[in-house]
Each structure stands twice: as C-alpha cells, then as structure tokens.
Amino acid sequence: MPQSEVNTTIEELQSEVQALKRKTDFFSSLIDVSVILTSTFDLDELIRRVLQFSQRVMNSEASNVMLYNENTGMLECRVALGQVAKMLEENFTLQLGQGIAGWVGLHRQGLVVPDVSKDDRFFSGADQATGFVTRSILCSPLIVHDKLLGVAEVVNRKDGTSYSEEDLRLFETFCRGVAVAVQNAIMHQRLLSNQRVQQQLEMASAIQQGFLPRSFSVKEDDKYEIAAVNLPASLVGGDLYDCIELQPGLLGITIGDVSGKGMPAALYMARLISDFRFQAHQAEQPEPTVRILNEMLTERSQQGMFVTLIYLTLDTESGVLRFVNGGHIPPILYRRPTGEMLRLEGSKGIPLGIMNPAEFKEASHNLIPGDTLIFFSDGILDAKNRRGQKFTVGRIEEVIRGAWATPGDLVSQIVEAVTKHAGVESQFDDITIMVLTWH
C-alpha cells in the first residue's frame, strides 16, 4: 500500500477515534448534566447552569435560551452567556420564523448553520446592535408533549471550526432533557406563585371578615336580638352587613351586595363599610347617609361597579324603623304570633354608584313584639341544585315558619336549607343573611 494511502487511512482512523471520543465524552457528561437538571427549580439558575455545561461540552463562545411567550407569540431571551449576554437578556426578542432561532421554533426541528453568512435565515440585528460576530450556530427546540417551550442555541466553536450534523444530533439529545427540566421549573414557579396568591387571599379574607361584626351586643333591657352570617363564594366577596350605635337608643343597620365577585368586590366592600360607619354618624335619618354614599360611590365608580343596599335606623325604645332601599331585595317581615308574612317594600330606589343625583325615598314602619326581620343577599336566590333549580323566596319562608328559638337559630337553619338544596353544586354567589327580632 502506498505511503500516501497509509497516511490517509491513519488520518481517517484518528478522525473516527476523535469523533468516538467526543461521543463518549458527551454521553458521559450527560450523567453530570442529569445532576444539574435536578439541582434546582429556579428557572433562571437552571438555564444558566445548563448553558454553562453546553458551552463547555460544545466548546462554544456563547449560548442562550429563548423561551416562547404564548401571549405575544414571541421568543424572548431568558438567559444568555458570553460577552454580550447582558444586552441580549435585556431586550432581545424574535418572532416565530425570524432568524435561525425563530425558524427552529416555527418548524420545531434542530438546525446547524456552519456559516451564517451563507444562510438567508440568519438575523443579523443582534450582531449589529451588540458588535458580536456570529459565525456558526447550533440550535435546537425545547419541546415537551408537543408543546414548544423555547429554543436553545450555542454559537461559534472556540477552535474556529464549524458545527457539524453530528454536533447537532448530540445537542438535540441534550436539549430533550433540558426541555423537561425547564418545564418542571416553570410548573414549580407557577405552583409557588399560586401558593403565594392563595396565602394572600386567605389574609385578605381574614381582614375582610374583620370588617364585619362577629357579634351584636344586647343590653338586658334591650328589646331586640340580631344575628348574621356572611359566606363568600370564594375566599373574599362583595357582600356586607353592619350594625352600629349611632347614639344611645338609636341603631344603624345595613346590608349590601356589591356587583361582581372576588378581590375587586372585596376592596369595594371594605371601602364602603368604612365610609358607611363615618357617614352614618352624621345624620339620624337614613336618607342623607344613603344619598351621600351614592355621591361618593358614583364619583369613584370603577368599571361599572355598584352596590345594592338597604340602610335602616331603629329606635330601640319605640321600635320605629326608618329605612331606604337602594335596589336591594326587600326584607321579609314575619309576625310570629299571627303567622303573617310581609315584604318591607317601602320605596325601592336604584343601586348606589350608578347615577348621581339619584332619588332615595325614606319609609318607616313600627315593629311590634314578636316581629322578625329577615334580610338577605341574592346569593341565596342564585343557589342552584343539580337540576338547575334555584332556591326561592318561598323556600326561605318555609324555614321562617319552622321551629327556631333565636335569630341565630333561624340564620343557621336558612344556611342549612340552602346548602341542602345546592347539594354538591358549588356556591355561585356570596350569601349574606341578617335576622332581627323585636321583643
């Protein structure tokens, strides 16, 4: 065999040995990277460690991971390594299909570009903005369960040679594990975020419930008893009730239902109770208080929110009620000695916070011994069973006519009846009940 052929054969063998050694080193390194992939759930730290590993194994000058933002449809640089890494992390984005990374993300397949100057897909904007010179690129998509998470890139071999198809196959193998680790880290972050939101909602719920009276003080010579309950559909809600002493012998009592649910309604409700407690002390009659509250709510109305509300004053010596109804469900008046059931209609105005000026007419009623007033929000009437049937006022009246000893008993029995009616169906709206009995 001629010496030239021998030399060629030796060179080929040496090349094959080198390639085999690279494969062996790479797959041995996968054992090390498996430790990296399970070492942290911090997304940025995980990606940084992965890129440090990939740069070392692929002998690269720079690298980056771009995550896909489903809301914007853009690839956004999350972490980069190399001399212009900070500039890329601050503002580098690509549309799907734009540049090498965008092409890989769009087509969901890896790509090796030995010489970017000869590839029309290459986007030179980053190089122009940073001064970096890209020569060769290795890029692979990050995909889990057919879902695109992003793309990973390594740039420019340090030895000056170009990346090969063999490099791409190795890099794609590596990126499959990276994609799973990134997905796990993203899910972990979401879980932590959900837990923080849950904790904040629980704190908000405790604060909100602190606005509502837990009990109602009654003196020995007082002629009334009051009980109430508030059951938000979620941790926080928009229903409210309150009972305050305006002056000796005069109570201010209110119940309301803020439009909407959740945190916006809860914040609206908390502000309203604070305003109510201040404004109610400025007048003995309910009409001026309701009128001023409506002015305040209309002035700061947000996104069409409003509140239905009843406000009444009770003379605890004479039993005289004065009340204004701002679009709320009229309370039921039950005269237990006779079994008579009435609706305390009065003059029903519009909900507060919709229009200013608005007319709110005051009505009055004299309580007699044995009278019981039942106030409630529409969450009771919105409660549905499995057949879609709502809980009705008639069902409330059935419970009222039943056997109970105190307002607290009646409140509990109404809640029990609503709960039994709904069964396994989830609570759709906030539920608030207040019961006042005059002796």
C-alpha positions as CSV (number, residue, x, y, z in Angstrom):
1,M,0.0,0.0,0.0
2,P,1.4,3.4,-1.0
3,Q,2.5,5.6,1.9
4,S,0.0,8.3,0.9
5,E,-2.9,5.8,1.3
6,V,-1.5,4.6,4.6
7,N,-1.3,8.2,5.8
8,T,-4.9,8.8,4.7
9,T,-6.1,5.7,6.5
10,I,-4.4,6.7,9.6
11,E,-5.9,10.2,9.4
12,E,-9.4,8.7,8.9
13,L,-8.9,6.4,11.9
14,Q,-7.7,9.2,14.0
15,S,-10.7,11.3,12.9
16,E,-13.0,8.4,13.8
17,V,-11.3,7.9,17.1
18,Q,-11.7,11.6,17.9
19,A,-15.3,11.5,16.9
20,L,-15.9,8.4,19.1
21,K,-14.1,10.1,21.9
22,R,-16.3,13.2,21.6
23,K,-19.4,11.0,21.7
24,T,-18.1,9.1,24.7
25,D,-17.2,12.3,26.5
26,F,-20.6,13.8,25.6
27,F,-22.7,10.9,26.9
28,S,-20.5,10.6,30.0
29,S,-21.2,14.3,30.5
30,L,-25.0,13.6,30.3
31,I,-24.6,11.8,33.7
32,D,-23.2,15.1,35.1
33,V,-25.9,17.2,33.5
34,S,-28.7,14.9,34.9
35,V,-27.5,16.2,38.3
36,I,-27.7,19.8,37.1
37,L,-31.2,19.3,35.7
38,T,-32.5,18.1,39.2
39,S,-30.4,20.5,41.2
40,T,-32.7,23.5,41.3
41,F,-36.3,24.6,40.5
42,D,-35.2,28.2,40.0
43,L,-35.7,28.7,36.3
44,D,-33.0,31.2,35.5
45,E,-30.4,29.4,37.7
46,L,-31.3,26.1,36.0
47,I,-30.9,27.6,32.5
48,R,-27.6,29.3,33.5
49,R,-26.2,26.0,34.7
50,V,-27.4,24.2,31.6
51,L,-25.8,26.8,29.3
52,Q,-22.5,26.7,31.2
53,F,-22.5,22.9,30.7
54,S,-23.4,23.2,27.0
55,Q,-20.8,25.8,26.2
56,R,-18.1,23.6,27.8
57,V,-19.2,20.4,26.1
58,M,-19.8,22.0,22.7
59,N,-16.7,24.2,23.0
60,S,-18.7,27.4,22.3
61,E,-18.1,31.1,22.7
62,A,-21.6,32.0,23.6
63,S,-25.1,30.5,24.2
64,N,-28.6,31.4,25.1
65,V,-32.1,30.1,25.8
66,M,-35.1,31.9,24.4
67,L,-38.5,31.0,25.9
68,Y,-41.7,31.1,23.9
69,N,-44.3,33.6,25.1
70,E,-47.7,32.3,24.1
71,N,-49.4,35.6,24.8
72,T,-47.2,37.6,22.4
73,G,-46.1,34.8,20.0
74,M,-42.5,35.9,20.5
75,L,-39.3,34.2,21.5
76,E,-37.8,36.1,24.4
77,C,-34.2,35.7,25.5
78,R,-34.3,34.5,29.1
79,V,-30.7,33.7,29.9
80,A,-27.5,34.2,27.8
81,L,-23.8,33.6,28.3
82,G,-21.0,35.3,26.5
83,Q,-19.5,38.7,26.0
84,V,-22.8,40.4,25.1
85,A,-25.1,38.3,27.3
86,K,-26.5,41.2,29.3
87,M,-27.5,43.1,26.2
88,L,-29.4,40.1,24.9
89,E,-31.1,39.4,28.2
90,E,-32.4,42.9,28.4
91,N,-34.2,43.3,25.1
92,F,-33.6,40.5,22.5
93,T,-36.8,39.0,21.1
94,L,-37.7,37.2,17.8
95,Q,-40.9,36.4,16.1
96,L,-41.5,32.8,15.2
97,G,-39.9,32.3,11.9
98,Q,-37.5,35.2,12.3
99,G,-33.8,34.3,12.3
100,I,-32.3,30.9,13.0
101,A,-33.9,30.6,16.4
102,G,-37.3,31.7,15.0
103,W,-37.0,29.2,12.2
104,V,-36.2,26.4,14.6
105,G,-39.1,27.4,16.9
106,L,-41.6,27.6,14.0
107,H,-40.5,24.3,12.4
108,R,-39.8,22.6,15.7
109,Q,-36.6,20.9,14.4
110,G,-33.0,21.4,15.1
111,L,-30.6,23.2,12.8
112,V,-26.9,23.5,12.3
113,V,-25.6,26.5,10.4
114,P,-21.9,26.1,9.6
115,D,-21.6,29.5,8.2
116,V,-24.3,32.1,8.9
117,S,-23.0,34.4,6.1
118,K,-24.3,31.8,3.6
119,D,-27.7,31.3,5.2
120,D,-30.5,33.8,4.4
121,R,-32.4,32.8,7.5
122,F,-29.8,34.4,9.8
123,F,-30.9,37.6,11.5
124,S,-28.0,40.0,11.9
125,G,-29.8,42.5,14.0
126,A,-28.4,41.2,17.3
127,D,-24.8,41.3,15.9
128,Q,-25.3,44.9,14.6
129,A,-26.7,46.0,18.0
130,T,-24.1,44.4,20.1
131,G,-21.0,44.2,18.0
132,F,-20.7,40.5,18.4
133,V,-19.7,38.4,15.3
134,T,-21.7,35.2,14.8
135,R,-20.0,32.6,12.5
136,S,-21.7,29.3,13.3
137,I,-24.8,28.3,15.1
138,L,-26.2,25.1,16.6
139,C,-29.9,25.5,17.6
140,S,-32.5,23.0,19.0
141,P,-36.1,23.4,20.0
142,L,-37.2,22.8,23.6
143,I,-40.4,20.7,23.3
144,V,-42.4,18.8,25.9
145,H,-45.5,16.8,25.0
146,D,-45.7,18.6,21.6
147,K,-45.6,22.0,23.3
148,L,-42.9,24.5,22.3
149,L,-41.2,25.9,25.4
150,G,-38.5,27.8,23.5
151,V,-35.1,27.2,21.8
152,A,-31.5,26.7,22.9
153,E,-28.5,28.0,20.9
154,V,-24.8,27.6,21.1
155,V,-22.7,30.0,19.0
156,N,-19.2,29.8,17.5
157,R,-16.8,27.0,18.3
158,K,-13.8,28.3,20.1
159,D,-11.4,26.3,17.8
160,G,-12.7,28.3,14.8
161,T,-14.2,25.2,13.1
162,S,-17.9,25.0,12.2
163,Y,-20.5,22.9,13.9
164,S,-21.5,19.6,12.2
165,E,-24.5,17.5,11.8
166,E,-23.0,15.1,14.4
167,D,-22.8,18.1,16.8
168,L,-26.5,18.8,16.1
169,R,-27.5,15.2,17.0
170,L,-25.7,15.4,20.3
171,F,-27.1,18.8,21.1
172,E,-30.6,17.7,20.4
173,T,-30.2,14.7,22.7
174,F,-29.0,17.1,25.4
175,C,-31.9,19.5,24.8
176,R,-34.6,16.9,25.2
177,G,-33.6,16.6,28.8
178,V,-33.3,20.3,29.2
179,A,-36.8,20.8,27.9
180,V,-38.2,18.5,30.6
181,A,-36.2,20.3,33.3
182,V,-37.4,23.7,32.1
183,Q,-41.0,22.5,32.1
184,N,-40.7,21.2,35.6
185,A,-39.1,24.5,36.8
186,I,-41.9,26.6,35.1
187,M,-44.6,24.4,36.8
188,H,-42.8,24.7,40.1
189,Q,-42.7,28.5,39.7
190,R,-46.4,28.6,38.9
191,L,-47.2,26.4,41.9
192,L,-45.2,28.7,44.2
193,S,-47.0,31.7,42.7
194,N,-50.4,30.1,43.2
195,Q,-49.5,29.3,46.8
196,R,-48.5,32.9,47.4
197,V,-51.7,34.1,45.8
198,Q,-53.7,31.7,48.0
199,Q,-51.9,32.9,51.1
200,Q,-52.6,36.5,50.2
201,L,-56.3,35.7,49.5
202,E,-56.5,33.9,52.9
203,M,-55.0,37.0,54.6
204,A,-57.4,39.3,52.6
205,S,-60.3,37.1,53.7
206,A,-59.3,37.3,57.4
207,I,-59.0,41.1,57.0
208,Q,-62.3,41.4,55.2
209,Q,-64.2,39.3,57.8
210,G,-62.7,41.6,60.4
211,F,-64.8,44.4,58.9
212,L,-68.0,42.5,59.7
213,P,-69.4,42.3,63.2
214,R,-68.9,38.9,64.7
215,S,-71.5,39.5,67.4
216,F,-74.1,42.1,68.4
217,S,-74.1,43.5,71.9
218,V,-77.5,43.5,73.6
219,K,-78.2,45.0,77.0
220,E,-80.6,43.3,79.4
221,D,-83.3,45.9,78.9
222,D,-83.0,46.0,75.1
223,K,-85.9,44.8,73.1
224,Y,-84.1,43.2,70.1
225,E,-81.8,40.4,69.1
226,I,-79.6,40.3,65.9
227,A,-77.7,37.6,64.2
228,A,-75.9,37.5,60.8
229,V,-73.7,35.4,58.6
230,N,-71.6,36.1,55.5
231,L,-70.5,33.2,53.3
232,P,-68.4,34.4,50.3
233,A,-68.4,32.3,47.2
234,S,-64.6,32.4,47.1
235,L,-62.2,33.4,49.9
236,V,-63.3,37.1,49.5
237,G,-66.5,38.6,48.3
238,G,-68.6,41.7,48.0
239,D,-71.5,41.2,50.4
240,L,-71.6,43.3,53.6
241,Y,-73.6,43.9,56.7
242,D,-73.2,46.1,59.7
243,C,-74.9,47.3,62.9
244,I,-73.6,50.4,64.7
245,E,-74.9,52.5,67.6
246,L,-75.5,56.0,66.2
247,Q,-76.4,57.4,69.6
248,P,-78.0,56.0,72.8
249,G,-81.3,54.3,71.8
250,L,-80.6,54.5,68.0
251,L,-79.1,51.8,65.8
252,G,-77.9,52.0,62.2
253,I,-78.3,48.7,60.4
254,T,-77.3,47.9,56.8
255,I,-76.9,45.0,54.4
256,G,-75.5,45.3,50.9
257,D,-74.3,43.4,47.8
258,V,-71.5,44.7,45.7
259,S,-71.7,43.8,42.0
260,G,-69.1,41.2,40.9
261,K,-67.1,38.8,43.0
262,G,-63.6,38.2,44.2
263,M,-61.0,40.8,45.1
264,P,-62.4,43.9,43.3
265,A,-65.7,43.4,45.0
266,A,-64.0,42.8,48.4
267,L,-62.0,46.0,48.1
268,Y,-65.1,47.9,47.1
269,M,-66.9,46.4,50.1
270,A,-64.2,47.3,52.6
271,R,-64.1,50.9,51.5
272,L,-67.9,51.1,51.6
273,I,-68.1,49.9,55.1
274,S,-65.5,52.4,56.3
275,D,-67.5,55.2,54.5
276,F,-70.8,54.0,55.9
277,R,-69.5,54.0,59.5
278,F,-68.3,57.6,59.2
279,Q,-71.3,59.0,57.3
280,A,-74.0,57.2,59.3
281,H,-72.9,59.2,62.4
282,Q,-73.5,62.5,60.6
283,A,-77.3,62.1,60.4
284,E,-80.1,60.5,62.4
285,Q,-82.2,59.6,59.3
286,P,-81.1,57.1,56.7
287,E,-81.8,59.1,53.6
288,P,-79.0,61.7,53.9
289,T,-76.5,58.9,54.6
290,V,-77.6,56.9,51.5
291,R,-77.6,60.0,49.3
292,I,-74.0,60.9,50.4
293,L,-72.8,57.3,49.9
294,N,-74.2,57.3,46.4
295,E,-72.4,60.5,45.6
296,M,-69.1,59.1,46.8
297,L,-69.5,55.8,45.0
298,T,-70.6,57.4,41.8
299,E,-67.6,59.8,41.9
300,R,-65.1,57.0,42.2
301,S,-67.0,54.3,40.2
302,Q,-64.7,51.9,38.5
303,Q,-65.6,49.5,35.6
304,G,-69.3,50.0,36.3
305,M,-69.3,48.6,39.8
306,F,-72.2,49.4,42.1
307,V,-73.9,48.1,45.3
308,T,-77.5,47.3,46.2
309,L,-78.0,48.3,49.8
310,I,-80.7,48.7,52.5
311,Y,-80.0,51.1,55.4
312,L,-82.4,51.5,58.3
313,T,-82.3,53.1,61.7
314,L,-84.0,51.5,64.7
315,D,-85.3,53.4,67.7
316,T,-84.6,50.8,70.4
317,E,-87.2,52.3,72.7
318,S,-90.2,52.7,70.4
319,G,-89.4,50.1,67.7
320,V,-89.7,52.7,64.9
321,L,-87.8,51.8,61.8
322,R,-86.8,54.3,59.1
323,F,-85.3,52.8,56.0
324,V,-84.1,53.5,52.5
325,N,-83.8,50.7,49.9
326,G,-81.2,51.2,47.2
327,G,-82.0,48.4,44.7
328,H,-81.8,45.6,47.3
329,I,-84.1,42.6,47.8
330,P,-86.8,43.8,50.3
331,P,-86.5,42.1,53.7
332,I,-89.2,39.8,54.9
333,L,-91.2,40.8,58.0
334,Y,-92.5,37.8,59.9
335,R,-95.1,38.4,62.6
336,R,-94.7,35.2,64.5
337,P,-97.8,35.4,66.8
338,T,-100.1,35.6,63.9
339,G,-98.0,33.9,61.2
340,E,-98.3,36.9,58.9
341,M,-95.5,37.3,56.3
342,L,-94.9,40.7,54.7
343,R,-92.3,42.3,52.4
344,L,-90.9,45.5,53.8
345,E,-91.1,47.2,50.4
346,G,-91.1,50.9,51.1
347,S,-89.8,52.9,48.1
348,K,-87.2,51.0,46.2
349,G,-84.5,53.2,44.6
350,I,-81.7,52.4,42.3
351,P,-78.5,50.8,43.4
352,L,-75.8,53.1,44.7
353,G,-72.9,54.1,42.5
354,I,-74.8,54.2,39.2
355,M,-76.1,57.7,38.9
356,N,-75.8,61.0,40.7
357,P,-78.0,62.7,41.6
358,A,-80.5,60.0,42.4
359,E,-83.7,60.0,44.5
360,F,-83.8,57.8,47.6
361,K,-87.1,57.9,49.4
362,E,-87.4,57.1,53.1
363,A,-90.1,54.8,54.5
364,S,-91.0,53.9,58.1
365,H,-92.5,51.0,60.0
366,N,-93.4,50.3,63.6
367,L,-92.2,47.0,65.0
368,I,-94.5,45.2,67.4
369,P,-93.4,42.4,69.9
370,G,-92.8,39.1,68.0
371,D,-91.8,40.8,64.7
372,T,-88.8,39.4,63.0
373,L,-87.0,41.0,60.0
374,I,-85.0,38.7,57.7
375,F,-82.5,40.4,55.3
376,F,-80.6,38.5,52.7
377,S,-78.5,38.9,49.6
378,D,-79.4,37.4,46.2
379,G,-76.7,34.7,46.6
380,I,-79.4,32.7,48.3
381,L,-81.8,33.0,45.4
382,D,-79.0,32.2,43.0
383,A,-78.2,28.9,44.7
384,K,-79.0,26.1,42.2
385,N,-79.3,22.3,42.6
386,R,-78.2,19.7,40.2
387,R,-81.3,20.2,38.0
388,G,-80.6,23.9,37.7
389,Q,-83.5,24.9,40.0
390,K,-82.9,28.0,42.2
391,F,-83.6,28.4,45.8
392,T,-86.8,30.5,46.1
393,V,-88.2,33.1,48.5
394,G,-90.9,30.5,49.1
395,R,-88.3,28.1,50.5
396,I,-87.0,30.9,52.8
397,E,-90.5,31.5,54.1
398,E,-90.9,27.7,54.8
399,V,-87.8,27.9,57.0
400,I,-89.0,31.0,58.7
401,R,-92.3,29.4,59.6
402,G,-90.5,26.5,61.2
403,A,-89.3,25.8,64.7
404,W,-86.5,28.1,65.9
405,A,-85.8,29.9,69.1
406,T,-83.4,32.8,68.4
407,P,-82.2,34.8,65.4
408,G,-79.0,32.8,65.4
409,D,-81.1,29.6,65.1
410,L,-83.0,31.0,62.1
411,V,-79.8,32.1,60.3
412,S,-78.3,28.6,60.8
413,Q,-81.5,26.9,59.5
414,I,-81.7,29.1,56.4
415,V,-78.0,28.3,55.6
416,E,-78.6,24.6,56.2
417,A,-81.6,24.7,53.8
418,V,-79.7,26.5,51.1
419,T,-76.7,24.1,51.5
420,K,-79.0,21.0,51.3
421,H,-80.8,22.4,48.2
422,A,-77.5,23.0,46.4
423,G,-76.0,19.6,47.3
424,V,-72.7,19.0,45.5
425,E,-73.1,22.1,43.3
426,S,-70.6,24.8,44.1
427,Q,-71.7,28.1,45.6
428,F,-72.2,30.6,42.7
429,D,-72.5,33.9,44.6
430,D,-71.9,35.4,48.0
431,I,-74.5,34.6,50.7
432,T,-75.4,37.0,53.5
433,I,-78.2,36.7,56.0
434,M,-79.2,39.0,58.8
435,V,-82.1,38.4,61.2
436,L,-83.5,40.9,63.7
437,T,-86.2,40.0,66.3
438,W,-88.1,42.6,68.2
439,H,-89.4,41.5,71.7
